Amino acid sequence: MGVSADHPGTLDAYTKDNQVKHLLLSDFPRRQMLTAWGALETNPQSPLYHYAKRAYFIIDRQGIVKYVKVQQNALELLEPAELLQALRASGA
């Protein structure tokens, strides 16, 4: 599943327009999950400036976090091979 700081209506439209097959959850407007997981970029000089970082988490069925990668550049994607290797190593 994915988590976004976008409004639920925006995610619904994105899911339909891009034929997304996995669940997208909205952390709008309070962004509590993104903040708790260190995946929200903010600027103390501008209270309106905050955006979600691209982040990857693998959590097993017992709720144990097996893998975390938070990209500093929101445009930088994780290589699929790296994610597959992390999935296999986690046993999730």
C-alpha positions in Angstrom: 0.0 0.0 0.0 1.0 3.6 -0.4 0.6 6.6 1.9 0.3 10.1 0.6 0.0 13.6 2.0 -2.6 14.3 -0.8 -6.3 14.7 -0.2 -8.3 11.5 -0.5 -10.2 12.8 -3.6 -6.9 13.5 -5.3 -5.7 9.9 -4.6 -9.0 8.5 -5.9 -8.6 10.4 -9.2 -4.9 9.4 -9.4 -5.7 5.7 -8.8 -8.3 5.7 -11.6 -6.3 7.8 -14.1 -3.2 5.6 -13.6 -4.8 2.2 -13.0 -3.1 1.8 -9.7 -3.7 -1.7 -8.3 -2.6 -1.2 -4.7 -4.3 0.7 -1.9 -3.4 4.4 -1.5 -4.0 5.9 2.0 -4.3 9.6 2.7 -2.4 11.2 5.6 -4.1 14.5 4.9 -4.5 17.0 6.5 -2.6 16.4 9.7 0.2 14.2 8.2 0.7 12.3 11.5 2.0 9.1 10.0 4.5 10.9 7.7 5.8 12.9 10.7 6.0 9.9 12.9 8.0 7.9 10.3 10.4 10.7 9.4 9.0 11.1 5.9 7.8 14.7 6.0 10.1 17.6 5.0 9.4 20.9 6.7 10.9 24.4 6.9 10.7 26.2 10.3 10.8 29.6 8.5 7.7 28.7 6.5 4.8 27.0 8.4 3.1 26.2 5.0 6.1 24.4 3.6 6.0 20.6 4.0 5.9 17.8 1.6 6.1 14.0 1.8 9.5 12.5 1.1 9.6 9.3 -1.0 10.0 6.5 1.6 9.8 2.7 1.6 8.9 0.6 4.6 8.6 -3.2 4.8 6.6 -4.3 7.8 6.0 -8.0 8.5 2.7 -9.6 9.5 3.6 -9.2 13.2 4.0 -5.4 12.7 7.8 -5.5 12.9 9.6 -3.0 10.7 12.1 -5.0 8.6 13.3 -2.3 6.2 13.3 1.5 6.0 14.6 3.8 3.3 13.7 7.5 3.2 14.9 9.2 0.0 16.1 12.8 0.5 15.2 13.6 -3.1 11.5 13.1 -3.7 12.1 12.4 -7.4 14.6 9.7 -6.7 13.0 6.2 -7.0 14.2 3.1 -5.4 15.6 0.6 -7.8 13.1 -2.3 -8.1 15.9 -4.8 -7.6 16.9 -3.2 -4.3 13.3 -3.3 -3.1 12.9 -7.0 -4.2 16.1 -7.9 -2.4 14.8 -6.1 0.8 11.5 -8.0 0.5 13.3 -11.4 0.2 15.7 -10.6 3.0 12.9 -9.5 5.3 10.8 -12.7 5.0 7.7 -10.5 4.8 
